[in-house]
């Protein structure tokens, strides 16, 4: 089965806005579907790439971009 990658995006700075619960919920929802594979920064190992490059490279490779935001 060809799984579709889902990039889960939001502010990660808890001093500005705390989306940790929403991010965890999004990960659980995506994992509930066998044809989807989540990508979330907090689950990735340390990298020698710049922060910007690591994000943008993953955005380019993902099929779905899920943005968590508040109004």
PyMOL Python script that loads the backbone (N, CA, C, O; Angstrom):
from pymol import cmd

cmd.read_pdbstr("""\
ATOM      1  N   UNK A   1       0.841  -1.179   0.000  1.00  0.00           N
ATOM      2  CA  UNK A   1       0.000   0.000   0.000  1.00  0.00           C
ATOM      3  C   UNK A   1       0.890   1.248   0.000  1.00  0.00           C
ATOM      4  O   UNK A   1       1.844   1.333   0.774  1.00  0.00           O
ATOM      5  N   UNK A   2       0.582   2.191  -0.850  1.00  0.00           N
ATOM      6  CA  UNK A   2       1.318   3.436  -0.930  1.00  0.00           C
ATOM      7  C   UNK A   2       0.724   4.427   0.075  1.00  0.00           C
ATOM      8  O   UNK A   2      -0.367   4.957  -0.138  1.00  0.00           O
ATOM      9  N   UNK A   3       1.448   4.672   1.167  1.00  0.00           N
ATOM     10  CA  UNK A   3       0.950   5.570   2.212  1.00  0.00           C
ATOM     11  C   UNK A   3       1.208   7.025   1.841  1.00  0.00           C
ATOM     12  O   UNK A   3       2.247   7.350   1.266  1.00  0.00           O
ATOM     13  N   UNK A   4       0.277   7.884   2.166  1.00  0.00           N
ATOM     14  CA  UNK A   4       0.400   9.322   1.939  1.00  0.00           C
ATOM     15  C   UNK A   4       0.958   9.986   3.194  1.00  0.00           C
ATOM     16  O   UNK A   4       0.466   9.755   4.298  1.00  0.00           O
ATOM     17  N   UNK A   5       1.984  10.807   3.019  1.00  0.00           N
ATOM     18  CA  UNK A   5       2.606  11.488   4.162  1.00  0.00           C
ATOM     19  C   UNK A   5       1.865  12.777   4.481  1.00  0.00           C
ATOM     20  O   UNK A   5       1.527  13.559   3.593  1.00  0.00           O
ATOM     21  N   UNK A   6       1.623  12.976   5.762  1.00  0.00           N
ATOM     22  CA  UNK A   6       0.904  14.154   6.252  1.00  0.00           C
ATOM     23  C   UNK A   6       1.854  14.979   7.122  1.00  0.00           C
ATOM     24  O   UNK A   6       2.310  14.514   8.166  1.00  0.00           O
ATOM     25  N   UNK A   7       2.143  16.188   6.691  1.00  0.00           N
ATOM     26  CA  UNK A   7       2.980  17.107   7.459  1.00  0.00           C
ATOM     27  C   UNK A   7       2.078  17.847   8.434  1.00  0.00           C
ATOM     28  O   UNK A   7       1.143  18.534   8.021  1.00  0.00           O
ATOM     29  N   UNK A   8       2.355  17.710   9.731  1.00  0.00           N
ATOM     30  CA  UNK A   8       1.550  18.377  10.755  1.00  0.00           C
ATOM     31  C   UNK A   8       2.300  19.623  11.194  1.00  0.00           C
ATOM     32  O   UNK A   8       3.416  19.543  11.706  1.00  0.00           O
ATOM     33  N   UNK A   9       1.671  20.781  10.987  1.00  0.00           N
ATOM     34  CA  UNK A   9       2.327  22.052  11.223  1.00  0.00           C
ATOM     35  C   UNK A   9       1.551  22.917  12.213  1.00  0.00           C
ATOM     36  O   UNK A   9       0.320  22.939  12.208  1.00  0.00           O
ATOM     37  N   UNK A  10       2.289  23.624  13.057  1.00  0.00           N
ATOM     38  CA  UNK A  10       1.727  24.622  13.972  1.00  0.00           C
ATOM     39  C   UNK A  10       2.887  25.356  14.627  1.00  0.00           C
ATOM     40  O   UNK A  10       4.050  25.013  14.412  1.00  0.00           O
ATOM     41  N   UNK A  11       2.570  26.356  15.420  1.00  0.00           N
ATOM     42  CA  UNK A  11       3.583  27.002  16.241  1.00  0.00           C
ATOM     43  C   UNK A  11       4.034  25.990  17.284  1.00  0.00           C
ATOM     44  O   UNK A  11       3.203  25.311  17.887  1.00  0.00           O
ATOM     45  N   UNK A  12       5.343  25.884  17.504  1.00  0.00           N
ATOM     46  CA  UNK A  12       5.857  24.978  18.529  1.00  0.00           C
ATOM     47  C   UNK A  12       6.328  25.731  19.773  1.00  0.00           C
ATOM     48  O   UNK A  12       6.749  25.109  20.749  1.00  0.00           O
ATOM     49  N   UNK A  13       6.261  27.044  19.749  1.00  0.00           N
ATOM     50  CA  UNK A  13       6.706  27.880  20.865  1.00  0.00           C
ATOM     51  C   UNK A  13       5.570  28.032  21.870  1.00  0.00           C
ATOM     52  O   UNK A  13       4.628  28.791  21.642  1.00  0.00           O
ATOM     53  N   UNK A  14       5.664  27.308  22.980  1.00  0.00           N
ATOM     54  CA  UNK A  14       4.588  27.314  23.976  1.00  0.00           C
ATOM     55  C   UNK A  14       4.399  28.684  24.630  1.00  0.00           C
ATOM     56  O   UNK A  14       3.335  28.952  25.187  1.00  0.00           O
ATOM     57  N   UNK A  15       5.400  29.546  24.572  1.00  0.00           N
ATOM     58  CA  UNK A  15       5.243  30.878  25.157  1.00  0.00           C
ATOM     59  C   UNK A  15       4.326  31.753  24.297  1.00  0.00           C
ATOM     60  O   UNK A  15       3.778  32.743  24.781  1.00  0.00           O
ATOM     61  N   UNK A  16       4.163  31.389  23.034  1.00  0.00           N
ATOM     62  CA  UNK A  16       3.267  32.136  22.140  1.00  0.00           C
ATOM     63  C   UNK A  16       1.894  31.487  22.062  1.00  0.00           C
ATOM     64  O   UNK A  16       0.869  32.162  22.149  1.00  0.00           O
ATOM     65  N   UNK A  17       1.886  30.182  21.899  1.00  0.00           N
ATOM     66  CA  UNK A  17       0.633  29.426  21.822  1.00  0.00           C
ATOM     67  C   UNK A  17       0.974  27.950  21.997  1.00  0.00           C
ATOM     68  O   UNK A  17       1.927  27.453  21.396  1.00  0.00           O
ATOM     69  N   UNK A  18       0.202  27.258  22.814  1.00  0.00           N
ATOM     70  CA  UNK A  18       0.491  25.845  23.095  1.00  0.00           C
ATOM     71  C   UNK A  18      -0.476  24.948  22.333  1.00  0.00           C
ATOM     72  O   UNK A  18      -1.648  24.828  22.690  1.00  0.00           O
ATOM     73  N   UNK A  19       0.036  24.322  21.275  1.00  0.00           N
ATOM     74  CA  UNK A  19      -0.764  23.409  20.461  1.00  0.00           C
ATOM     75  C   UNK A  19      -0.365  21.952  20.697  1.00  0.00           C
ATOM     76  O   UNK A  19      -0.660  21.093  19.866  1.00  0.00           O
ATOM     77  N   UNK A  20       0.301  21.662  21.815  1.00  0.00           N
ATOM     78  CA  UNK A  20       0.791  20.302  22.027  1.00  0.00           C
ATOM     79  C   UNK A  20      -0.345  19.271  22.057  1.00  0.00           C
ATOM     80  O   UNK A  20      -0.194  18.180  21.508  1.00  0.00           O
ATOM     81  N   UNK A  21      -1.466  19.597  22.682  1.00  0.00           N
ATOM     82  CA  UNK A  21      -2.593  18.649  22.694  1.00  0.00           C
ATOM     83  C   UNK A  21      -3.163  18.442  21.296  1.00  0.00           C
ATOM     84  O   UNK A  21      -3.465  17.316  20.901  1.00  0.00           O
ATOM     85  N   UNK A  22      -3.306  19.518  20.563  1.00  0.00           N
ATOM     86  CA  UNK A  22      -3.851  19.426  19.211  1.00  0.00           C
ATOM     87  C   UNK A  22      -2.916  18.642  18.296  1.00  0.00           C
ATOM     88  O   UNK A  22      -3.368  17.869  17.452  1.00  0.00           O
ATOM     89  N   UNK A  23      -1.619  18.844  18.466  1.00  0.00           N
ATOM     90  CA  UNK A  23      -0.643  18.106  17.657  1.00  0.00           C
ATOM     91  C   UNK A  23      -0.693  16.616  17.977  1.00  0.00           C
ATOM     92  O   UNK A  23      -0.640  15.781  17.074  1.00  0.00           O
ATOM     93  N   UNK A  24      -0.796  16.287  19.261  1.00  0.00           N
ATOM     94  CA  UNK A  24      -0.911  14.877  19.662  1.00  0.00           C
ATOM     95  C   UNK A  24      -2.178  14.256  19.100  1.00  0.00           C
ATOM     96  O   UNK A  24      -2.158  13.118  18.629  1.00  0.00           O
ATOM     97  N   UNK A  25      -3.269  14.989  19.147  1.00  0.00           N
ATOM     98  CA  UNK A  25      -4.537  14.494  18.605  1.00  0.00           C
ATOM     99  C   UNK A  25      -4.429  14.290  17.095  1.00  0.00           C
ATOM    100  O   UNK A  25      -4.910  13.287  16.569  1.00  0.00           O
ATOM    101  N   UNK A  26      -3.801  15.235  16.400  1.00  0.00           N
ATOM    102  CA  UNK A  26      -3.635  15.096  14.949  1.00  0.00           C
ATOM    103  C   UNK A  26      -2.793  13.866  14.616  1.00  0.00           C
ATOM    104  O   UNK A  26      -3.101  13.142  13.669  1.00  0.00           O
ATOM    105  N   UNK A  27      -1.742  13.628  15.382  1.00  0.00           N
ATOM    106  CA  UNK A  27      -0.914  12.438  15.157  1.00  0.00           C
ATOM    107  C   UNK A  27      -1.730  11.160  15.348  1.00  0.00           C
ATOM    108  O   UNK A  27      -1.623  10.226  14.553  1.00  0.00           O
ATOM    109  N   UNK A  28      -2.544  11.121  16.401  1.00  0.00           N
ATOM    110  CA  UNK A  28      -3.378   9.932  16.642  1.00  0.00           C
ATOM    111  C   UNK A  28      -4.369   9.713  15.504  1.00  0.00           C
ATOM    112  O   UNK A  28      -4.569   8.582  15.061  1.00  0.00           O
ATOM    113  N   UNK A  29      -4.982  10.778  15.038  1.00  0.00           N
ATOM    114  CA  UNK A  29      -5.965  10.663  13.947  1.00  0.00           C
ATOM    115  C   UNK A  29      -5.292  10.156  12.676  1.00  0.00           C
ATOM    116  O   UNK A  29      -5.798   9.238  12.031  1.00  0.00           O
ATOM    117  N   UNK A  30      -4.168  10.741  12.315  1.00  0.00           N
ATOM    118  CA  UNK A  30      -3.471  10.328  11.090  1.00  0.00           C
ATOM    119  C   UNK A  30      -3.039   8.865  11.196  1.00  0.00           C
ATOM    120  O   UNK A  30      -3.170   8.103  10.238  1.00  0.00           O
ATOM    121  N   UNK A  31      -2.523   8.478  12.365  1.00  0.00           N
ATOM    122  CA  UNK A  31      -2.087   7.085  12.545  1.00  0.00           C
ATOM    123  C   UNK A  31      -3.241   6.085  12.507  1.00  0.00           C
ATOM    124  O   UNK A  31      -3.024   4.898  12.267  1.00  0.00           O
ATOM    125  N   UNK A  32      -4.450   6.553  12.740  1.00  0.00           N
ATOM    126  CA  UNK A  32      -5.613   5.663  12.730  1.00  0.00           C
ATOM    127  C   UNK A  32      -5.952   5.179  11.320  1.00  0.00           C
ATOM    128  O   UNK A  32      -6.688   4.206  11.156  1.00  0.00           O
ATOM    129  N   UNK A  33      -5.420   5.852  10.315  1.00  0.00           N
ATOM    130  CA  UNK A  33      -5.683   5.482   8.928  1.00  0.00           C
ATOM    131  C   UNK A  33      -4.447   4.786   8.354  1.00  0.00           C
ATOM    132  O   UNK A  33      -3.383   5.398   8.267  1.00  0.00           O
ATOM    133  N   UNK A  34      -4.575   3.523   7.965  1.00  0.00           N
ATOM    134  CA  UNK A  34      -3.408   2.769   7.491  1.00  0.00           C
ATOM    135  C   UNK A  34      -2.785   3.310   6.204  1.00  0.00           C
ATOM    136  O   UNK A  34      -1.650   2.965   5.875  1.00  0.00           O
ATOM    137  N   UNK A  35      -3.506   4.141   5.484  1.00  0.00           N
ATOM    138  CA  UNK A  35      -2.985   4.697   4.232  1.00  0.00           C
ATOM    139  C   UNK A  35      -2.299   6.052   4.431  1.00  0.00           C
ATOM    140  O   UNK A  35      -1.855   6.672   3.465  1.00  0.00           O
ATOM    141  N   UNK A  36      -2.214   6.518   5.704  1.00  0.00           N
ATOM    142  CA  UNK A  36      -1.556   7.783   6.007  1.00  0.00           C
ATOM    143  C   UNK A  36      -0.353   7.565   6.921  1.00  0.00           C
ATOM    144  O   UNK A  36      -0.337   6.644   7.738  1.00  0.00           O
ATOM    145  N   UNK A  37       0.651   8.427   6.768  1.00  0.00           N
ATOM    146  CA  UNK A  37       1.849   8.399   7.603  1.00  0.00           C
ATOM    147  C   UNK A  37       2.140   9.834   8.052  1.00  0.00           C
ATOM    148  O   UNK A  37       2.384  10.699   7.210  1.00  0.00           O
ATOM    149  N   UNK A  38       2.118  10.102   9.358  1.00  0.00           N
ATOM    150  CA  UNK A  38       2.341  11.481   9.815  1.00  0.00           C
ATOM    151  C   UNK A  38       3.810  11.864   9.838  1.00  0.00           C
ATOM    152  O   UNK A  38       4.686  11.012   9.983  1.00  0.00           O
ATOM    153  N   UNK A  39       4.066  13.157   9.692  1.00  0.00           N
ATOM    154  CA  UNK A  39       5.391  13.716   9.937  1.00  0.00           C
ATOM    155  C   UNK A  39       5.201  14.899  10.871  1.00  0.00           C
ATOM    156  O   UNK A  39       4.473  15.841  10.559  1.00  0.00           O
ATOM    157  N   UNK A  40       5.867  14.840  12.029  1.00  0.00           N
ATOM    158  CA  UNK A  40       5.802  15.922  13.005  1.00  0.00           C
ATOM    159  C   UNK A  40       7.207  16.159  13.543  1.00  0.00           C
ATOM    160  O   UNK A  40       7.928  15.212  13.855  1.00  0.00           O
ATOM    161  N   UNK A  41       7.584  17.408  13.647  1.00  0.00           N
ATOM    162  CA  UNK A  41       8.937  17.779  14.050  1.00  0.00           C
ATOM    163  C   UNK A  41       9.355  17.130  15.357  1.00  0.00           C
ATOM    164  O   UNK A  41      10.481  16.648  15.476  1.00  0.00           O
ATOM    165  N   UNK A  42       8.462  17.110  16.338  1.00  0.00           N
ATOM    166  CA  UNK A  42       8.819  16.610  17.659  1.00  0.00           C
ATOM    167  C   UNK A  42       9.100  15.106  17.684  1.00  0.00           C
ATOM    168  O   UNK A  42       9.611  14.588  18.677  1.00  0.00           O
ATOM    169  N   UNK A  43       8.776  14.417  16.620  1.00  0.00           N
ATOM    170  CA  UNK A  43       9.020  12.979  16.558  1.00  0.00           C
ATOM    171  C   UNK A  43      10.253  12.619  15.735  1.00  0.00           C
ATOM    172  O   UNK A  43      10.587  11.442  15.594  1.00  0.00           O
ATOM    173  N   UNK A  44      10.921  13.617  15.198  1.00  0.00           N
ATOM    174  CA  UNK A  44      12.096  13.380  14.363  1.00  0.00           C
ATOM    175  C   UNK A  44      13.374  13.400  15.198  1.00  0.00           C
ATOM    176  O   UNK A  44      13.463  14.144  16.175  1.00  0.00           O
ATOM    177  N   UNK A  45      14.354  12.597  14.826  1.00  0.00           N
ATOM    178  CA  UNK A  45      15.641  12.634  15.536  1.00  0.00           C
ATOM    179  C   UNK A  45      16.398  13.920  15.214  1.00  0.00           C
ATOM    180  O   UNK A  45      16.065  14.623  14.261  1.00  0.00           O
ATOM    181  N   UNK A  46      17.403  14.216  16.004  1.00  0.00           N
ATOM    182  CA  UNK A  46      18.239  15.394  15.767  1.00  0.00           C
ATOM    183  C   UNK A  46      18.863  15.296  14.377  1.00  0.00           C
ATOM    184  O   UNK A  46      19.149  14.207  13.879  1.00  0.00           O
ATOM    185  N   UNK A  47      19.064  16.459  13.769  1.00  0.00           N
ATOM    186  CA  UNK A  47      19.599  16.498  12.418  1.00  0.00           C
ATOM    187  C   UNK A  47      20.678  17.569  12.313  1.00  0.00           C
ATOM    188  O   UNK A  47      20.665  18.555  13.049  1.00  0.00           O
ATOM    189  N   UNK A  48      21.601  17.363  11.399  1.00  0.00           N
ATOM    190  CA  UNK A  48      22.635  18.372  11.165  1.00  0.00           C
ATOM    191  C   UNK A  48      22.159  19.446  10.183  1.00  0.00           C
ATOM    192  O   UNK A  48      22.836  20.453   9.977  1.00  0.00           O
ATOM    193  N   UNK A  49      20.996  19.221   9.584  1.00  0.00           N
ATOM    194  CA  UNK A  49      20.420  20.215   8.664  1.00  0.00           C
ATOM    195  C   UNK A  49      19.956  21.442   9.439  1.00  0.00           C
ATOM    196  O   UNK A  49      19.671  21.368  10.634  1.00  0.00           O
ATOM    197  N   UNK A  50      19.887  22.560   8.745  1.00  0.00           N
ATOM    198  CA  UNK A  50      19.319  23.752   9.380  1.00  0.00           C
ATOM    199  C   UNK A  50      17.835  23.496   9.628  1.00  0.00           C
ATOM    200  O   UNK A  50      17.211  22.693   8.934  1.00  0.00           O
ATOM    201  N   UNK A  51      17.288  24.173  10.604  1.00  0.00           N
ATOM    202  CA  UNK A  51      15.878  23.999  10.941  1.00  0.00           C
ATOM    203  C   UNK A  51      14.993  24.279   9.727  1.00  0.00           C
ATOM    204  O   UNK A  51      14.080  23.512   9.421  1.00  0.00           O
ATOM    205  N   UNK A  52      15.271  25.365   9.055  1.00  0.00           N
ATOM    206  CA  UNK A  52      14.479  25.747   7.875  1.00  0.00           C
ATOM    207  C   UNK A  52      14.541  24.667   6.792  1.00  0.00           C
ATOM    208  O   UNK A  52      13.514  24.298   6.222  1.00  0.00           O
ATOM    209  N   UNK A  53      15.740  24.162   6.510  1.00  0.00           N
ATOM    210  CA  UNK A  53      15.891  23.131   5.476  1.00  0.00           C
ATOM    211  C   UNK A  53      15.167  21.854   5.857  1.00  0.00           C
ATOM    212  O   UNK A  53      14.525  21.227   5.015  1.00  0.00           O
ATOM    213  N   UNK A  54      15.266  21.465   7.120  1.00  0.00           N
ATOM    214  CA  UNK A  54      14.612  20.220   7.520  1.00  0.00           C
ATOM    215  C   UNK A  54      13.098  20.311   7.352  1.00  0.00           C
ATOM    216  O   UNK A  54      12.460  19.356   6.910  1.00  0.00           O
ATOM    217  N   UNK A  55      12.524  21.461   7.705  1.00  0.00           N
ATOM    218  CA  UNK A  55      11.082  21.643   7.513  1.00  0.00           C
ATOM    219  C   UNK A  55      10.710  21.664   6.033  1.00  0.00           C
ATOM    220  O   UNK A  55       9.832  20.921   5.593  1.00  0.00           O
ATOM    221  N   UNK A  56      11.381  22.515   5.279  1.00  0.00           N
ATOM    222  CA  UNK A  56      11.010  22.675   3.871  1.00  0.00           C
ATOM    223  C   UNK A  56      11.203  21.403   3.065  1.00  0.00           C
ATOM    224  O   UNK A  56      10.403  21.112   2.176  1.00  0.00           O
ATOM    225  N   UNK A  57      12.247  20.642   3.356  1.00  0.00           N
ATOM    226  CA  UNK A  57      12.457  19.366   2.661  1.00  0.00           C
ATOM    227  C   UNK A  57      11.287  18.425   2.918  1.00  0.00           C
ATOM    228  O   UNK A  57      10.817  17.751   2.001  1.00  0.00           O
ATOM    229  N   UNK A  58      10.818  18.376   4.156  1.00  0.00           N
ATOM    230  CA  UNK A  58       9.684  17.499   4.487  1.00  0.00           C
ATOM    231  C   UNK A  58       8.382  17.995   3.868  1.00  0.00           C
ATOM    232  O   UNK A  58       7.572  17.192   3.406  1.00  0.00           O
ATOM    233  N   UNK A  59       8.174  19.302   3.855  1.00  0.00           N
ATOM    234  CA  UNK A  59       6.969  19.856   3.223  1.00  0.00           C
ATOM    235  C   UNK A  59       6.922  19.451   1.754  1.00  0.00           C
ATOM    236  O   UNK A  59       5.867  19.072   1.246  1.00  0.00           O
ATOM    237  N   UNK A  60       8.052  19.530   1.076  1.00  0.00           N
ATOM    238  CA  UNK A  60       8.118  19.171  -0.340  1.00  0.00           C
ATOM    239  C   UNK A  60       7.810  17.697  -0.581  1.00  0.00           C
ATOM    240  O   UNK A  60       7.274  17.340  -1.630  1.00  0.00           O
ATOM    241  N   UNK A  61       8.148  16.832   0.388  1.00  0.00           N
ATOM    242  CA  UNK A  61       7.952  15.394   0.216  1.00  0.00           C
ATOM    243  C   UNK A  61       6.568  14.912   0.671  1.00  0.00           C
ATOM    244  O   UNK A  61       6.165  13.795   0.346  1.00  0.00           O
ATOM    245  N   UNK A  62       5.856  15.731   1.404  1.00  0.00           N
ATOM    246  CA  UNK A  62       4.551  15.311   1.924  1.00  0.00           C
ATOM    247  C   UNK A  62       3.453  15.506   0.894  1.00  0.00           C
ATOM    248  O   UNK A  62       3.539  16.359   0.011  1.00  0.00           O
ATOM    249  N   UNK A  63       2.417  14.689   1.037  1.00  0.00           N
ATOM    250  CA  UNK A  63       1.270  14.760   0.141  1.00  0.00           C
ATOM    251  C   UNK A  63       0.180  15.676   0.687  1.00  0.00           C
ATOM    252  O   UNK A  63      -0.587  16.267  -0.072  1.00  0.00           O
ATOM    253  N   UNK A  64       0.122  15.785   2.013  1.00  0.00           N
ATOM    254  CA  UNK A  64      -0.917  16.571   2.676  1.00  0.00           C
ATOM    255  C   UNK A  64      -0.238  17.465   3.709  1.00  0.00           C
ATOM    256  O   UNK A  64       0.651  17.022   4.437  1.00  0.00           O
ATOM    257  N   UNK A  65      -0.664  18.728   3.768  1.00  0.00           N
ATOM    258  CA  UNK A  65      -0.131  19.664   4.734  1.00  0.00           C
ATOM    259  C   UNK A  65      -1.264  20.043   5.688  1.00  0.00           C
ATOM    260  O   UNK A  65      -2.231  20.685   5.278  1.00  0.00           O
ATOM    261  N   UNK A  66      -1.148  19.651   6.950  1.00  0.00           N
ATOM    262  CA  UNK A  66      -2.184  19.949   7.949  1.00  0.00           C
ATOM    263  C   UNK A  66      -1.688  21.063   8.858  1.00  0.00           C
ATOM    264  O   UNK A  66      -0.704  20.893   9.578  1.00  0.00           O
ATOM    265  N   UNK A  67      -2.363  22.192   8.825  1.00  0.00           N
ATOM    266  CA  UNK A  67      -1.974  23.347   9.635  1.00  0.00           C
ATOM    267  C   UNK A  67      -2.927  23.484  10.811  1.00  0.00           C
ATOM    268  O   UNK A  67      -4.146  23.524  10.641  1.00  0.00           O
ATOM    269  N   UNK A  68      -2.354  23.556  12.001  1.00  0.00           N
ATOM    270  CA  UNK A  68      -3.133  23.777  13.217  1.00  0.00           C
ATOM    271  C   UNK A  68      -2.925  25.234  13.602  1.00  0.00           C
ATOM    272  O   UNK A  68      -1.796  25.665  13.839  1.00  0.00           O
ATOM    273  N   UNK A  69      -4.022  25.997  13.664  1.00  0.00           N
ATOM    274  CA  UNK A  69      -3.931  27.427  13.967  1.00  0.00           C
ATOM    275  C   UNK A  69      -5.164  27.858  14.763  1.00  0.00           C
ATOM    276  O   UNK A  69      -6.180  27.164  14.793  1.00  0.00           O
ATOM    277  N   UNK A  70      -5.047  29.007  15.396  1.00  0.00           N
ATOM    278  CA  UNK A  70      -6.209  29.569  16.076  1.00  0.00           C
ATOM    279  C   UNK A  70      -6.504  30.940  15.468  1.00  0.00           C
ATOM    280  O   UNK A  70      -5.642  31.570  14.856  1.00  0.00           O
ATOM    281  N   UNK A  71      -7.712  31.367  15.652  1.00  0.00           N
ATOM    282  CA  UNK A  71      -8.135  32.651  15.091  1.00  0.00           C
ATOM    283  C   UNK A  71      -8.182  33.683  16.199  1.00  0.00           C
ATOM    284  O   UNK A  71      -8.516  34.841  15.949  1.00  0.00           O
TER     285      UNK A  71
END
""", "prot")
cmd.dss("prot")
cmd.show_as("cartoon", "prot")
cmd.util.cbc("prot")
cmd.orient("prot")
